Amino acid sequence: MNNLTSYINNEIKPLKHTQTIANAQDLFLDIPYTHFPVTEEGIYMGCISKENAELLNSEALINDSRFNFDRFFVRENMIWLDVLEIFAKNDSNIIPVLDTKNTYLGYYELEDVIRFLHETPFLKEEGGIIVVEKEIDKFSMSQVAQIIESNNAKILGIFISNVVGNKVEITIKISQSGINDIIQTFRRYEYEIISEHQEDSYLNSLKERSEYLDKYLNI
């Protein structure tokens, strides 16, 4: 079940294509939205942006500007990570929610989705975060889970946080703070550790000092 659907908002009705730009301008003056959805007989047409509305003739119909609409949206069954990605990609604080027939159901506000995110175990539960990187064709989500669970840790959250070229970056939250054993296991499986860790940094510092001492003794 996608609990995010309980955050679908219908407090403000969508703009209709037959309304004027003045109606959109008034809405943006009253509410700090970056965009707002426009519908035609209940079907989503796109979003008019605050930036565009401010530049248009207030007496013109919204429908006259339909070719300039931004057409981002989410489906009602999309997971919260995908919803957050749509927010980020479109630099918006509001996203229309549609069913499979493109019928407008309501909208998500960024603030509500962030609130939902803070209630997930990924952020709410105490734990440590590791970010690792590996070649896409050598990466396996099941292997990542196995590495963590073989070190008697519990996964609180895991997702692909970045893809650059042929490498994938994975962010993992686990239920323990002493994560050095897990880090070393990842290294044995040829994962690169992207995140900084106190214990790991301490070991690296000892290694650097040891190498320096060896050089000094060999002078």
C-alpha positions in Angstrom: 0.0 0.0 0.0 1.3 3.4 -0.9 0.6 5.6 2.2 1.6 8.7 0.3 -1.9 8.7 -1.4 -3.3 10.0 1.9 -1.5 13.3 1.2 -3.3 14.0 -2.1 -4.7 17.5 -1.7 -8.0 18.8 -3.1 -8.2 22.0 -1.0 -7.9 24.2 -4.1 -9.7 23.2 -7.3 -7.7 23.1 -10.5 -7.8 26.0 -12.9 -10.1 25.4 -15.9 -9.0 26.0 -19.4 -11.9 28.4 -19.9 -10.8 30.7 -17.1 -8.7 33.8 -17.7 -5.0 34.4 -17.0 -6.2 36.9 -14.3 -7.7 33.9 -12.4 -4.2 32.2 -12.4 -2.5 35.5 -11.5 -4.8 35.9 -8.5 -4.2 32.4 -7.3 -0.4 32.8 -7.5 -0.7 36.1 -5.5 -2.6 34.3 -2.8 -0.7 31.1 -2.6 3.1 30.6 -3.0 2.9 27.9 -5.6 5.4 27.6 -8.5 2.8 26.0 -10.8 -0.8 25.1 -10.8 -2.7 22.4 -12.7 -5.2 23.1 -15.5 -8.0 20.7 -16.5 -10.5 20.4 -19.3 -13.6 18.5 -18.2 -11.7 16.8 -15.4 -8.8 15.7 -17.7 -5.3 17.1 -16.9 -3.9 19.4 -19.5 -0.7 20.6 -17.9 0.5 23.1 -15.4 0.7 26.9 -15.8 3.7 28.3 -14.1 3.7 31.4 -11.9 6.6 32.8 -14.0 4.6 32.5 -17.3 1.3 33.8 -15.7 3.0 37.0 -14.7 4.0 37.7 -18.3 0.7 36.9 -20.0 -2.2 39.2 -20.8 -4.6 39.0 -17.8 -7.7 39.1 -20.1 -6.6 36.2 -22.2 -8.0 32.7 -21.7 -5.7 30.1 -20.0 -6.5 27.8 -22.9 -4.7 30.2 -25.3 -1.4 29.4 -23.5 -1.8 25.6 -23.4 1.2 25.0 -25.7 3.4 26.6 -23.0 2.1 24.4 -20.2 4.6 22.2 -18.2 3.2 18.7 -18.4 4.8 16.9 -15.4 2.6 14.7 -13.1 2.6 11.6 -11.0 0.3 8.5 -10.9 -1.6 7.8 -7.8 0.4 4.5 -7.2 3.9 6.0 -7.6 6.3 5.5 -4.7 7.6 8.4 -2.7 11.1 8.3 -4.1 9.8 8.7 -7.7 7.5 11.5 -6.5 10.5 13.3 -5.0 12.4 12.9 -8.2 9.6 14.6 -10.2 9.6 17.5 -7.7 13.4 17.9 -8.2 13.4 17.6 -11.9 10.7 20.2 -12.4 11.8 22.7 -9.7 8.2 22.7 -8.4 6.6 22.7 -5.0 3.4 21.1 -6.3 2.7 18.1 -8.5 -0.6 17.0 -10.0 -1.7 13.4 -9.3 -3.5 11.5 -12.1 -5.1 8.1 -12.5 -4.4 5.8 -15.5 -6.9 7.6 -17.7 -5.2 11.0 -16.9 -8.2 12.1 -14.8 -7.1 14.7 -12.3 -7.3 13.5 -8.7 -5.6 16.3 -6.8 -2.0 17.4 -6.1 0.9 16.8 -3.8 2.6 19.6 -2.0 6.4 19.3 -1.5 6.1 20.1 2.2 3.7 17.2 2.7 5.9 14.7 0.9 8.9 15.9 2.9 6.8 15.3 6.1 6.0 11.8 4.9 9.7 11.2 4.2 10.6 12.1 7.7 8.2 9.5 9.0 9.8 6.7 7.1 12.3 4.4 8.9 15.0 5.6 6.5 15.0 9.0 8.3 13.1 8.3 11.6 15.1 5.3 12.9 18.6 5.8 14.3 21.4 4.2 12.2 24.4 4.7 10.0 24.5 5.6 6.3 26.9 4.2 3.8 27.3 5.3 0.2 29.0 2.9 -2.1 29.8 2.9 -5.8 30.4 0.1 -8.4 30.2 -0.6 -12.1 26.6 -1.1 -13.2 27.2 -4.5 -14.8 28.9 -5.8 -11.6 26.4 -4.3 -9.1 23.7 -6.4 -7.5 21.1 -5.2 -5.0 20.9 -8.7 -3.5 24.7 -8.7 -3.0 24.5 -5.4 -1.2 21.8 -6.8 1.1 23.8 -10.0 1.7 26.9 -8.0 2.7 25.0 -6.0 5.2 23.0 -8.9 6.7 26.1 -11.1 6.9 27.5 -8.6 9.3 24.4 -8.9 11.5 23.0 -5.5 10.5 19.5 -4.6 9.5 18.7 -2.5 6.4 16.4 0.5 7.1 16.6 1.8 3.6 18.4 1.4 0.3 18.2 3.2 -3.0 20.2 4.1 -6.1 21.2 7.7 -5.5 23.2 8.5 -8.6 24.3 7.0 -11.9 27.4 8.5 -13.7 28.7 6.8 -16.8 29.1 3.1 -16.1 29.0 3.5 -12.4 26.1 3.3 -10.0 26.0 4.9 -6.5 24.0 3.2 -3.8 22.9 4.9 -0.5 22.2 2.5 2.4 20.9 3.1 5.9 21.6 0.4 8.5 20.5 -0.2 12.1 23.9 0.1 13.7 26.5 2.8 14.2 29.7 0.6 14.2 29.8 0.0 10.5 33.5 -0.5 9.9 33.2 -4.3 9.3 30.5 -3.7 6.7 32.8 -1.1 5.0 35.6 -3.6 4.8 33.4 -6.3 3.4 32.2 -3.9 0.7 35.8 -3.3 -0.2 36.5 -7.0 -0.4 33.7 -7.2 -3.0 35.3 -4.3 -4.9 32.8 -1.6 -3.9 34.2 1.9 -3.6 33.2 3.7 -0.4 32.0 7.2 -1.2 30.8 8.3 2.2 33.1 9.5 5.0 33.1 7.4 8.2 34.8 8.3 11.5 36.1 4.7 12.2 37.3 4.3 8.6 39.0 7.7 8.6 40.7 6.8 11.8 42.1 3.6 10.2 43.2 5.5 7.2 44.9 8.1 9.4 46.8 5.2 11.3 47.8 3.8 8.0 49.2 7.1 6.7 51.1 7.7 10.0 52.5 4.1 9.8 53.7 4.7 6.3 55.2 8.0 7.3 57.0 6.3 10.2 58.4 3.6 8.0 59.8 6.2 5.6 61.3 8.1 8.6 62.9 4.9 10.0 64.4 4.1 6.6 66.2 7.4 6.2 
